[in-house]
Amino acid sequence: MVTLGSAGDLHPFLAVARELVRRGHEVRLLSQAPYEDQVRAEGVPFVPVVDEAAHTRTLNHPLLWHPLHGFGVLWRHLAVPGIEPTCEWLGKWAQEAPDRITVFASPLAAGARFARDRWPEQIRLLSGYTAPMGLRSIEDPMFLGSWRVPRWVPPVTRHALWSLLDHWKLEPLGRGTLARWQRHWNTPPLRSPIFGDWLHSPDGGVALYPRSFAGVPASWKARGVVQAGFPLYQPQQSANLEPQTKDFLRQHPRVVVVYPGSAAGTEERFRDLVLPVCRDLALPCVFVGAHLKSAPAATSMGGQRDDVLFLARAPMRQLLRHASHFVHHGGIGSVALGLAAGVRQLVLASAYDQFENAVRVEAVGGGEGYALNRASHKRVRLSLENLATAQRPLLRESDPLIHADAGERAVRQICEALEAARN
């Protein structure tokens, strides 16, 4: 299993890897070096394919959250360094194994795609898609960066827009590096578009989100992509809420949970935008941000009340049980946790799949969302007021998105799909 990115990219793969180990399979997870302790704590063997320096450089890069340039940061500083070690490790294991091995990898893990081309008889590759945007489509909603293509734009124009993005942005970004490895390893020529086609395995894949959130487009079903649900990750040794947090929640049973994401770059913007609104509406708040500078453990927002708690980290599944609202960046992991908790979400999106995730949260009745750079005090206040007074239920009680064991059931479904691929 190979995954690169933030904690939201790691956790779905780790939940599946742990269950595969429990089922008796030999499993290895390849990712960034700083994740090693967390992965090994779940009983999953770990191999670092991106070192700590590259991981830190990526997550602290000033353009990481740029709507257009952020993907380039991920590609250059995270994906590219992982190509050679990923390919060589997979090739080593494939040649040692008595049978064909199965590799389950994020499309960002180009080394896994090269390994499949170098040893096609020994490696079966399935791509894992954590969010709907991973499957390029002309269906609505269609986003190019933060821009949503209007519904009325015809299919021929949508295809042309993808072609333009490939020509001017994506092909120049990736083709040079990948072509050098292709020549070095003498693998088949790279198919165009690289990001819309070649990086995705010809052996099929698994969409790690439920049909009620987003279906798999027909063109991807034809390529062998099947669908499961959100594989929610819960550590075996779950961290408990700290005593200070429990005390705060006893004083404020329902809170606004604010989470800018696990990477640096947007904490101050979230703090300066959301906390004054919470103060104006007299809503107690828990702000979870490991990279927030100069944040005390607790502070008063109203002169006399200690009504905001700053935490570097927290067990989100437990914390969201006490939430009236969940304000976050729109990462798919946060979206899944919010839906599972049945809490109304306000998504303030910055980059990547977050804009589409926000639209889909609205579509299933889970809340609302828009771009962080278009948010204002007035707009955030109106959103929180609307979510607090919404008349229609958040989701139907029978909806699989909020079923008590939906996350565990999704993990089993994904494992069964991977096992079936071996037969």
C-alpha positions in Angstrom: 0.0 0.0 0.0 1.4 3.4 -1.0 0.0 6.8 0.0 1.5 10.3 0.0 0.2 13.4 1.5 -1.4 14.7 4.7 -2.9 12.7 7.6 -6.2 12.7 5.6 -4.4 10.8 2.8 -2.7 8.4 5.2 -5.6 7.4 7.5 -7.9 5.6 5.0 -5.0 3.5 3.8 -3.9 2.8 7.3 -7.4 1.7 8.4 -7.4 -0.8 5.5 -3.8 -2.0 6.0 -4.6 -2.8 9.7 -7.6 -4.8 8.7 -5.7 -6.7 6.1 -3.1 -7.6 8.7 -5.8 -8.8 11.0 -7.1 -11.0 8.1 -3.7 -12.7 7.9 -2.2 -11.0 4.8 1.4 -9.8 4.6 1.1 -6.1 4.3 3.6 -3.2 4.0 2.7 0.5 3.9 4.9 3.0 2.1 4.7 6.7 2.9 6.5 9.6 4.5 9.0 9.0 7.2 7.2 11.0 10.0 4.3 8.6 9.8 6.3 5.6 10.8 5.5 5.5 14.5 1.8 5.9 13.9 1.7 3.1 11.3 3.8 0.7 13.3 1.6 1.3 16.4 -1.2 -0.3 14.4 0.9 -3.4 13.8 1.5 -2.5 10.1 5.1 -2.8 8.7 6.3 0.5 7.4 8.8 1.6 4.7 9.6 5.3 4.3 9.8 6.5 0.7 9.9 10.2 1.4 12.2 11.5 4.1 11.3 13.9 6.9 13.0 16.9 5.3 10.9 16.6 2.1 7.8 16.0 4.2 8.4 19.1 6.3 9.3 21.2 3.3 6.1 20.3 1.6 3.7 20.9 4.5 5.3 24.2 5.4 5.6 25.5 1.8 4.0 29.0 1.4 2.2 27.9 -1.8 0.8 24.6 -0.4 -2.7 26.0 -0.1 -2.7 28.0 -3.3 -5.7 27.1 -5.5 -3.6 26.7 -8.6 0.0 26.3 -7.5 -0.6 24.0 -4.5 -0.6 20.8 -6.6 2.7 21.7 -8.0 4.1 21.9 -4.5 2.8 18.4 -3.7 4.2 17.0 -7.0 7.7 18.5 -6.9 8.4 18.2 -3.2 6.5 15.0 -2.2 5.6 12.9 -5.2 8.8 13.2 -7.2 11.2 12.3 -4.4 9.1 9.2 -3.8 9.2 7.8 -7.3 12.5 5.9 -7.3 12.3 4.4 -3.8 8.7 3.3 -4.2 9.4 1.6 -7.6 12.6 -0.1 -6.4 11.0 -1.4 -3.1 7.9 -2.8 -5.0 10.1 -4.4 -7.6 12.3 -6.1 -4.9 9.3 -7.6 -3.2 7.6 -8.6 -6.5 10.7 -10.5 -7.5 11.0 -12.2 -4.1 7.3 -13.2 -3.8 6.2 -16.6 -5.0 3.0 -15.2 -6.4 1.9 -11.9 -8.0 1.7 -9.1 -5.5 -1.2 -6.6 -5.2 -0.3 -2.9 -4.8 -2.9 -0.5 -3.6 -1.7 3.1 -4.2 -2.7 6.7 -4.5 -2.4 8.0 -8.1 0.1 10.5 -6.7 2.5 7.6 -6.1 4.0 7.5 -9.6 6.6 5.0 -8.4 3.9 2.4 -8.0 2.7 3.0 -11.6 6.2 2.6 -12.9 6.6 -0.6 -10.9 3.5 -2.0 -12.5 5.0 -1.2 -16.0 8.4 -2.7 -15.1 7.0 -6.0 -13.7 3.5 -6.4 -15.2 3.4 -10.1 -14.7 4.4 -9.8 -11.0 2.5 -6.7 -9.9 -1.2 -6.0 -9.9 -1.9 -2.3 -9.2 -5.1 -0.9 -7.9 -5.5 2.9 -7.6 -7.1 4.2 -4.4 -9.2 7.4 -4.7 -9.9 9.1 -1.4 -12.1 11.9 -2.9 -14.3 12.2 -6.0 -11.9 14.7 -7.7 -9.4 11.9 -8.1 -11.5 10.6 -10.9 -11.4 13.2 -13.7 -14.8 13.7 -15.2 -16.8 16.2 -17.2 -19.8 15.6 -15.0 -21.1 18.3 -12.7 -19.7 19.5 -10.3 -16.5 20.0 -12.3 -13.7 22.2 -10.9 -10.6 23.7 -12.3 -8.8 24.9 -9.3 -11.3 27.0 -7.3 -13.4 27.7 -10.4 -16.6 25.7 -10.8 -17.4 25.1 -14.4 -21.1 26.3 -14.8 -23.7 23.6 -15.3 -24.7 24.9 -18.7 -21.2 24.4 -20.2 -21.6 21.6 -22.8 -19.5 18.4 -22.8 -17.3 19.3 -25.8 -16.3 22.5 -24.0 -15.6 20.6 -20.7 -13.3 18.2 -22.6 -11.6 21.2 -24.1 -11.1 22.8 -20.7 -9.3 19.7 -19.4 -7.2 19.6 -22.5 -6.2 23.3 -22.0 -5.3 22.6 -18.3 -3.2 19.6 -19.3 -1.4 21.6 -22.1 -0.6 24.7 -20.1 -0.2 23.4 -16.6 -0.2 19.7 -15.9 1.8 18.2 -18.7 4.7 20.7 -18.3 4.6 20.0 -14.5 5.0 16.2 -14.8 6.1 15.0 -18.1 9.7 15.9 -18.0 10.4 14.1 -14.8 8.3 11.1 -15.7 9.8 10.8 -19.2 13.3 10.7 -17.7 12.3 7.7 -15.5 10.5 6.1 -18.4 13.7 6.2 -20.5 15.8 5.1 -17.5 13.7 2.1 -16.8 12.8 1.5 -20.5 9.0 1.2 -19.7 6.2 1.7 -22.2 5.7 5.3 -23.4 3.7 7.6 -21.2 0.1 8.0 -22.3 -1.4 11.5 -22.4 -2.8 13.0 -20.4 -0.4 12.0 -17.6 -2.6 13.1 -14.7 -5.9 12.2 -16.3 -4.9 8.8 -17.6 -1.4 7.4 -17.2 -1.0 7.7 -13.4 -4.2 5.7 -13.0 -3.8 1.9 -13.0 -5.0 0.0 -16.0 -5.9 -2.8 -13.5 -8.7 -0.8 -11.9 -9.1 0.9 -8.5 -11.4 1.6 -5.5 -13.2 4.8 -4.7 -13.0 5.3 -0.9 -16.2 7.2 -0.5 -19.9 6.1 -0.7 -22.2 6.4 -3.6 -24.5 8.6 -1.6 -21.7 11.2 -1.4 -20.5 10.8 -5.1 -20.9 8.1 -7.6 -18.1 6.7 -9.8 -18.5 8.1 -13.3 -19.3 5.5 -16.0 -16.0 6.0 -17.8 -14.2 5.0 -14.6 -16.4 2.0 -13.9 -15.5 0.8 -17.4 -11.8 1.0 -16.3 -12.5 -1.3 -13.3 -13.0 1.2 -10.5 -15.4 -0.1 -7.8 -16.9 1.8 -4.9 -16.9 1.4 -1.1 -17.5 3.9 1.6 -15.4 6.2 3.9 -12.9 4.0 5.7 -12.8 5.9 8.9 -9.7 5.5 10.9 -9.8 5.0 14.7 -6.4 4.2 16.4 -6.3 0.9 18.3 -5.2 2.8 21.3 -7.5 5.7 21.0 -6.4 8.9 22.7 -8.8 10.3 25.2 -9.8 13.9 25.6 -7.4 15.7 27.8 -8.7 16.7 31.3 -8.6 20.3 30.3 -10.8 19.6 27.3 -13.2 17.6 29.4 -13.5 20.5 31.8 -14.2 22.9 29.0 -16.8 20.6 27.5 -18.5 20.3 30.9 -18.9 24.0 31.0 -19.9 24.2 27.3 -21.7 21.0 26.3 -22.1 22.1 22.6 -19.2 23.8 20.9 -18.0 25.0 17.5 -15.1 22.8 16.5 -12.6 24.7 14.2 -10.0 22.7 12.3 -7.8 24.3 9.6 -6.2 21.0 8.7 -3.0 19.1 9.6 -0.7 21.2 7.3 0.5 24.7 8.1 -0.6 27.8 6.3 -4.3 28.7 7.1 -4.5 28.7 10.9 -4.2 32.4 11.4 -6.8 33.1 8.7 -9.3 30.6 10.3 -8.6 32.1 13.7 -9.1 35.7 12.6 -12.2 34.9 10.6 -14.1 32.4 12.7 -13.4 33.2 16.3 -14.8 36.8 16.2 -18.0 35.4 14.7 -18.2 32.8 17.5 -17.7 35.6 20.0 -20.5 37.7 18.4 -22.9 34.8 18.4 -21.9 33.7 22.0 -20.8 30.3 20.6 -18.1 28.5 22.6 -15.3 27.2 20.4 -12.6 24.6 20.3 -9.8 25.5 17.9 -7.6 22.5 16.9 -4.4 23.7 15.1 -0.9 22.4 15.7 0.7 25.2 13.7 -1.1 28.1 15.2 1.4 30.6 16.6 1.1 32.3 20.0 -2.1 30.4 20.9 -2.7 30.0 24.7 -4.3 26.9 26.0 -7.4 28.9 26.7 -8.4 32.5 26.4 -11.4 34.8 26.9 -13.2 36.1 23.9 -15.8 38.1 25.8 -13.9 39.7 28.6 -15.3 37.6 31.4 -15.8 34.2 29.8 -13.3 31.5 28.9 -15.2 30.4 25.8 -12.5 29.3 23.4 -10.0 26.5 23.9 -6.9 26.1 21.7 -5.5 22.6 21.2 -2.6 21.5 19.2 -4.3 18.2 18.5 -7.3 16.2 19.6 -9.1 12.9 18.9 -11.6 14.3 16.4 -14.2 11.6 16.6 -14.6 12.1 20.3 -14.5 15.8 20.1 -17.1 16.0 17.3 -19.6 14.3 19.6 -19.8 17.6 21.5 -20.0 19.8 18.4 -22.9 21.9 17.2 -20.9 23.0 14.2 -17.7 21.9 12.5 -15.8 24.5 10.6 -12.9 23.1 8.6 -10.8 23.2 5.4 -12.7 20.6 3.4 -10.2 17.8 3.4 -12.1 14.5 2.6 -11.1 13.0 6.0 -12.7 15.9 7.9 -15.8 15.8 5.7 -16.2 12.1 6.4 -15.8 12.6 10.2 -18.3 15.4 10.2 -20.9 13.3 8.3 -20.3 10.3 10.5 -20.8 12.5 13.6 -24.0 14.1 12.1 -22.7 17.6 12.8 -23.4 20.5 10.5 -20.3 21.6 8.6 -19.0 24.9 7.2 -16.3 24.2 4.7 -13.8 27.0 4.0 -11.9 25.6 1.1 -8.4 26.6 -0.1 -7.1 24.1 -2.7 -7.1 20.5 -4.2 -10.4 18.6 -3.8 -11.7 20.9 -1.1 -13.9 23.0 -3.4 -15.7 20.0 -4.8 -16.0 18.4 -1.4 -17.7 21.6 -0.1 -20.3 21.4 -2.9 -20.9 17.7 -2.2 -21.4 18.4 1.5 -24.1 20.9 0.6 -25.7 18.4 -1.8 -26.1 15.7 0.9 -27.5 18.2 3.4 -24.4 18.2 5.6 -23.8 22.0 5.6 -22.4 24.5 3.3 -19.1 25.7 2.0 -17.2 28.2 -0.2 -13.6 29.4 -0.8 -11.7 30.6 2.2 -10.3 33.6 0.2 -13.9 34.7 -0.5 -15.0 34.4 3.1 -15.8 37.4 5.3 -16.9 38.0 8.8 -20.4 38.7 7.6 -20.6 35.7 5.4 -19.3 33.3 8.0 -21.7 34.7 10.6 -24.6 34.2 8.2 -23.5 30.7 7.5 -23.3 29.7 11.2 -26.7 31.3 11.8 -28.3 29.5 8.9 -26.8 26.2 9.9 -28.0 26.7 13.5 -31.6 27.4 12.4 -31.9 25.0 9.4 -35.3 23.4 9.5 -34.6 20.3 7.4 -32.7 17.4 9.1 -29.0 17.2 8.6 -29.3 13.8 6.9 -31.9 11.1 6.9 -31.4 8.8 9.9 -31.3 5.8 7.6 -28.6 7.4 5.4 -25.5 5.2 5.2 -23.3 8.2 5.6 -24.2 8.4 9.3 -24.7 4.8 10.1 -23.0 3.8 13.3 -20.6 1.3 11.8 -20.3 2.8 8.3 -16.6 3.4 8.6 -15.8 -0.1 9.7 -18.1 -1.6 7.0 -16.3 0.5 4.4 -12.9 -0.9 5.5 -14.3 -4.4 5.1 -15.6 -3.7 1.7 -12.3 -2.3 0.5 -10.4 -5.3 1.9 -12.8 -7.6 0.1 -12.2 -5.7 -3.1 -8.5 -6.1 -2.8 -8.8 -9.8 -1.9 -11.1 -10.3 -4.9 -8.5 -8.7 -7.2 -6.0 -11.4 -6.2 -8.3 -14.2 -7.4 
